Amino acid sequence: MLTTLAVANYRSLRNLQVPLRRLNVVTGANGSGKSSVYRALRLLADTARDSGVGPALAREGGLNSTLWAGPEKFSRGMRRGNVPVQGTLRTEPVNLKLGFAGDDFSYSIELGLSTPSESIFANDPAIKRECIWHGPAFRPSALTVDRHYATVRIKGDDGEWNVAVHAVSPFDSMMSQLADPRSAPELLRLREQIRSWRFYDHFRTDSEALARQPQVGTYTPVLGHDGADLAAAWQTVAEIGDRQALGTAVEDAFPGGRIAVQNREGRFEIVMQQHGLLRTLSAAELSDGTLRYLLWIAALLTPRPPALLVLNEPETSLHPDLLPALGRLIIHASASTQVLVVSHAAPLIATLEGTPECNSIRLEKKLGETRLADVGEFDLAPWPWPPR
């Protein structure tokens, strides 16, 4: 389980440390930085994938477009409003840093500008430092895997450092290059943990959405990000997952309603029986909100829970009356996986915050910088970044 998310110099997240628990809800006014927290977690997940973090940054406009646009530091006068916000003398090289602390291992990655060259890819970000260590805060003595520019070192059982590779590509994470269980078991475990993270954003529910159309059915323990395999995922939960929770989630939102999966020559389709109707409704006939809620049920009741499940504004297109039921479904899912929800819907937030296990993370923006509301500068444990 993650216990801290740390981000520096990414969009409005100049220097943010977010404490995490089993169930977390991120709230705040529009423009306070909620989406940036979500994107930062996605960037962290991309470090462990073969595609890498470079293409993910490119989709956002490149490193220069995602860097913090304010001064490196705010003076007391700037914060008090006595002097205008202005550029300060830079003391660090240009960088974007992402990291997290976990129960088993902690990790950080620092991205910077590429070394000047004649390559047409000179604007690609370069990885300057990557570290894995034991414990919540970075200490040189706690390091187990250390990447400095192109060189990766691994600490052996005898406490001695061994060079694993001298020439890691500047745009490749060491997790995509080194995952030998014999030489770097910590790296392999961390990579597989991060790769299990699951993100759900906005499901498509328009008239042409694949979730409304019959699809070839096969066992589907994990709902796809586009929701096209909804019927197969639903039937998988019914057969090898928590069937009772499935029925409870439907009854909670649609009293007297029943969901079934029809198999027509190998193609699966969701159908719904509603109280008072004489025939079932096909997926094509369901409202956007009803279909979206069914998608959330299939996603949250997965028989293969990830290490981390991140939901971005799950309230979209849902009627306010459905949000308490969605909140109870999320709370149920948090018993088997760590959950982080980004939301601005009051009924959903109130339901989540109604359980003692919920960690409420309220963001605010001051001088363009995202901060934790009602949290003082010294209320959190310090997060020392590994030096370049």
SULKA-V402344 format. One record per residue. N is the residue number from 1. RES is the residue in three letters. PSI is psi in whole degrees, 0 to 359 (none if undefined). Layout:
n->N res->RES psi->PSI
n->N res->RES psi->PSI
This chain:
n->1 res->MET psi->140
n->2 res->LEU psi->140
n->3 res->THR psi->341
n->4 res->THR psi->138
n->5 res->LEU psi->130
n->6 res->ALA psi->133
n->7 res->VAL psi->138
n->8 res->ALA psi->131
n->9 res->ASN psi->29
n->10 res->TYR psi->112
n->11 res->ARG psi->238
n->12 res->SER psi->0
n->13 res->LEU psi->79
n->14 res->ARG psi->316
n->15 res->ASN psi->88
n->16 res->LEU psi->129
n->17 res->GLN psi->123
n->18 res->VAL psi->116
n->19 res->PRO psi->138
n->20 res->LEU psi->151
n->21 res->ARG psi->196
n->22 res->ARG psi->317
n->23 res->LEU psi->125
n->24 res->ASN psi->139
n->25 res->VAL psi->126
n->26 res->VAL psi->122
n->27 res->THR psi->174
n->28 res->GLY psi->166
n->29 res->ALA psi->163
n->30 res->ASN psi->134
n->31 res->GLY psi->7
n->32 res->SER psi->347
n->33 res->GLY psi->10
n->34 res->LYS psi->314
n->35 res->SER psi->328
n->36 res->SER psi->323
n->37 res->VAL psi->317
n->38 res->TYR psi->313
n->39 res->ARG psi->324
n->40 res->ALA psi->320
n->41 res->LEU psi->322
n->42 res->ARG psi->322
n->43 res->LEU psi->319
n->44 res->LEU psi->318
n->45 res->ALA psi->325
n->46 res->ASP psi->337
n->47 res->THR psi->332
n->48 res->ALA psi->358
n->49 res->ARG psi->156
n->50 res->ASP psi->330
n->51 res->SER psi->330
n->52 res->GLY psi->171
n->53 res->VAL psi->338
n->54 res->GLY psi->306
n->55 res->PRO psi->326
n->56 res->ALA psi->318
n->57 res->LEU psi->323
n->58 res->ALA psi->323
n->59 res->ARG psi->340
n->60 res->GLU psi->6
n->61 res->GLY psi->3
n->62 res->GLY psi->170
n->63 res->LEU psi->314
n->64 res->ASN psi->329
n->65 res->SER psi->341
n->66 res->THR psi->353
n->67 res->LEU psi->150
n->68 res->TRP psi->130
n->69 res->ALA psi->359
n->70 res->GLY psi->189
n->71 res->PRO psi->157
n->72 res->GLU psi->322
n->73 res->LYS psi->153
n->74 res->PHE psi->131
n->75 res->SER psi->167
n->76 res->ARG psi->323
n->77 res->GLY psi->321
n->78 res->MET psi->315
n->79 res->ARG psi->326
n->80 res->ARG psi->344
n->81 res->GLY psi->9
n->82 res->ASN psi->331
n->83 res->VAL psi->151
n->84 res->PRO psi->153
n->85 res->VAL psi->128
n->86 res->GLN psi->163
n->87 res->GLY psi->146
n->88 res->THR psi->164
n->89 res->LEU psi->122
n->90 res->ARG psi->131
n->91 res->THR psi->347
n->92 res->GLU psi->154
n->93 res->PRO psi->160
n->94 res->VAL psi->130
n->95 res->ASN psi->158
n->96 res->LEU psi->125
n->97 res->LYS psi->138
n->98 res->LEU psi->141
n->99 res->GLY psi->167
n->100 res->PHE psi->154
n->101 res->ALA psi->141
n->102 res->GLY psi->174
n->103 res->ASP psi->324
n->104 res->ASP psi->307
n->105 res->PHE psi->159
n->106 res->SER psi->157
n->107 res->TYR psi->147
n->108 res->SER psi->153
n->109 res->ILE psi->138
n->110 res->GLU psi->126
n->111 res->LEU psi->143
n->112 res->GLY psi->190
n->113 res->LEU psi->147
n->114 res->SER psi->154
n->115 res->THR psi->132
n->116 res->PRO psi->133
n->117 res->SER psi->178
n->118 res->GLU psi->0
n->119 res->SER psi->144
n->120 res->ILE psi->347
n->121 res->PHE psi->24
n->122 res->ALA psi->343
n->123 res->ASN psi->357
n->124 res->ASP psi->142
n->125 res->PRO psi->148
n->126 res->ALA psi->139
n->127 res->ILE psi->121
n->128 res->LYS psi->326
n->129 res->ARG psi->139
n->130 res->GLU psi->136
n->131 res->CYS psi->146
n->132 res->ILE psi->133
n->133 res->TRP psi->165
n->134 res->HIS psi->145
n->135 res->GLY psi->166
n->136 res->PRO psi->333
n->137 res->ALA psi->146
n->138 res->PHE psi->130
n->139 res->ARG psi->136
n->140 res->PRO psi->326
n->141 res->SER psi->341
n->142 res->ALA psi->355
n->143 res->LEU psi->140
n->144 res->THR psi->327
n->145 res->VAL psi->130
n->146 res->ASP psi->119
n->147 res->ARG psi->121
n->148 res->HIS psi->107
n->149 res->TYR psi->246
n->150 res->ALA psi->357
n->151 res->THR psi->132
n->152 res->VAL psi->127
n->153 res->ARG psi->145
n->154 res->ILE psi->132
n->155 res->LYS psi->126
n->156 res->GLY psi->175
n->157 res->ASP psi->335
n->158 res->ASP psi->2
n->159 res->GLY psi->358
n->160 res->GLU psi->147
n->161 res->TRP psi->137
n->162 res->ASN psi->133
n->163 res->VAL psi->119
n->164 res->ALA psi->322
n->165 res->VAL psi->145
n->166 res->HIS psi->346
n->167 res->ALA psi->61
n->168 res->VAL psi->137
n->169 res->SER psi->139
n->170 res->PRO psi->341
n->171 res->PHE psi->5
n->172 res->ASP psi->132
n->173 res->SER psi->149
n->174 res->MET psi->339
n->175 res->MET psi->336
n->176 res->SER psi->349
n->177 res->GLN psi->331
n->178 res->LEU psi->115
n->179 res->ALA psi->40
n->180 res->ASP psi->116
n->181 res->PRO psi->340
n->182 res->ARG psi->320
n->183 res->SER psi->334
n->184 res->ALA psi->67
n->185 res->PRO psi->327
n->186 res->GLU psi->319
n->187 res->LEU psi->319
n->188 res->LEU psi->315
n->189 res->ARG psi->317
n->190 res->LEU psi->319
n->191 res->ARG psi->314
n->192 res->GLU psi->326
n->193 res->GLN psi->313
n->194 res->ILE psi->321
n->195 res->ARG psi->340
n->196 res->SER psi->347
n->197 res->TRP psi->142
n->198 res->ARG psi->133
n->199 res->PHE psi->134
n->200 res->TYR psi->128
n->201 res->ASP psi->245
n->202 res->HIS psi->111
n->203 res->PHE psi->142
n->204 res->ARG psi->129
n->205 res->THR psi->13
n->206 res->ASP psi->179
n->207 res->SER psi->336
n->208 res->GLU psi->3
n->209 res->ALA psi->139
n->210 res->LEU psi->333
n->211 res->ALA psi->340
n->212 res->ARG psi->351
n->213 res->GLN psi->145
n->214 res->PRO psi->139
n->215 res->GLN psi->151
n->216 res->VAL psi->129
n->217 res->GLY psi->138
n->218 res->THR psi->160
n->219 res->TYR psi->127
n->220 res->THR psi->84
n->221 res->PRO psi->345
n->222 res->VAL psi->118
n->223 res->LEU psi->134
n->224 res->GLY psi->158
n->225 res->HIS psi->336
n->226 res->ASP psi->354
n->227 res->GLY psi->8
n->228 res->ALA psi->329
n->229 res->ASP psi->32
n->230 res->LEU psi->310
n->231 res->ALA psi->316
n->232 res->ALA psi->320
n->233 res->ALA psi->321
n->234 res->TRP psi->314
n->235 res->GLN psi->327
n->236 res->THR psi->316
n->237 res->VAL psi->318
n->238 res->ALA psi->327
n->239 res->GLU psi->321
n->240 res->ILE psi->3
n->241 res->GLY psi->208
n->242 res->ASP psi->87
n->243 res->ARG psi->324
n->244 res->GLN psi->317
n->245 res->ALA psi->326
n->246 res->LEU psi->311
n->247 res->GLY psi->322
n->248 res->THR psi->319
n->249 res->ALA psi->322
n->250 res->VAL psi->313
n->251 res->GLU psi->324
n->252 res->ASP psi->322
n->253 res->ALA psi->324
n->254 res->PHE psi->80
n->255 res->PRO psi->129
n->256 res->GLY psi->356
n->257 res->GLY psi->155
n->258 res->ARG psi->143
n->259 res->ILE psi->136
n->260 res->ALA psi->165
n->261 res->VAL psi->123
n->262 res->GLN psi->139
n->263 res->ASN psi->110
n->264 res->ARG psi->98
n->265 res->GLU psi->45
n->266 res->GLY psi->353
n->267 res->ARG psi->128
n->268 res->PHE psi->144
n->269 res->GLU psi->137
n->270 res->ILE psi->135
n->271 res->VAL psi->153
n->272 res->MET psi->132
n->273 res->GLN psi->119
n->274 res->GLN psi->146
n->275 res->HIS psi->127
n->276 res->GLY psi->347
n->277 res->LEU psi->148
n->278 res->LEU psi->349
n->279 res->ARG psi->163
n->280 res->THR psi->157
n->281 res->LEU psi->133
n->282 res->SER psi->167
n->283 res->ALA psi->327
n->284 res->ALA psi->338
n->285 res->GLU psi->349
n->286 res->LEU psi->150
n->287 res->SER psi->162
n->288 res->ASP psi->317
n->289 res->GLY psi->318
n->290 res->THR psi->313
n->291 res->LEU psi->319
n->292 res->ARG psi->321
n->293 res->TYR psi->321
n->294 res->LEU psi->324
n->295 res->LEU psi->318
n->296 res->TRP psi->323
n->297 res->ILE psi->312
n->298 res->ALA psi->323
n->299 res->ALA psi->319
n->300 res->LEU psi->336
n->301 res->LEU psi->26
n->302 res->THR psi->135
n->303 res->PRO psi->354
n->304 res->ARG psi->75
n->305 res->PRO psi->140
n->306 res->PRO psi->173
n->307 res->ALA psi->328
n->308 res->LEU psi->133
n->309 res->LEU psi->121
n->310 res->VAL psi->125
n->311 res->LEU psi->124
n->312 res->ASN psi->111
n->313 res->GLU psi->61
n->314 res->PRO psi->349
n->315 res->GLU psi->351
n->316 res->THR psi->130
n->317 res->SER psi->6
n->318 res->LEU psi->140
n->319 res->HIS psi->142
n->320 res->PRO psi->330
n->321 res->ASP psi->339
n->322 res->LEU psi->343
n->323 res->LEU psi->320
n->324 res->PRO psi->321
n->325 res->ALA psi->320
n->326 res->LEU psi->320
n->327 res->GLY psi->317
n->328 res->ARG psi->326
n->329 res->LEU psi->319
n->330 res->ILE psi->318
n->331 res->ILE psi->318
n->332 res->HIS psi->317
n->333 res->ALA psi->329
n->334 res->SER psi->350
n->335 res->ALA psi->337
n->336 res->SER psi->355
n->337 res->THR psi->152
n->338 res->GLN psi->134
n->339 res->VAL psi->137
n->340 res->LEU psi->124
n->341 res->VAL psi->128
n->342 res->VAL psi->121
n->343 res->SER psi->155
n->344 res->HIS psi->17
n->345 res->ALA psi->115
n->346 res->ALA psi->315
n->347 res->PRO psi->322
n->348 res->LEU psi->315
n->349 res->ILE psi->316
n->350 res->ALA psi->321
n->351 res->THR psi->315
n->352 res->LEU psi->317
n->353 res->GLU psi->349
n->354 res->GLY psi->349
n->355 res->THR psi->139
n->356 res->PRO psi->338
n->357 res->GLU psi->350
n->358 res->CYS psi->134
n->359 res->ASN psi->109
n->360 res->SER psi->121
n->361 res->ILE psi->103
n->362 res->ARG psi->125
n->363 res->LEU psi->150
n->364 res->GLU psi->162
n->365 res->LYS psi->127
n->366 res->LYS psi->129
n->367 res->LEU psi->35
n->368 res->GLY psi->359
n->369 res->GLU psi->131
n->370 res->THR psi->130
n->371 res->ARG psi->163
n->372 res->LEU psi->124
n->373 res->ALA psi->143
n->374 res->ASP psi->21
n->375 res->VAL psi->121
n->376 res->GLY psi->166
n->377 res->GLU psi->329
n->378 res->PHE psi->14
n->379 res->ASP psi->340
n->380 res->LEU psi->153
n->381 res->ALA psi->140
n->382 res->PRO psi->149
n->383 res->TRP psi->94
n->384 res->PRO psi->123
n->385 res->TRP psi->142
n->386 res->PRO psi->132
n->387 res->PRO psi->149
n->388 res->ARG psi->none
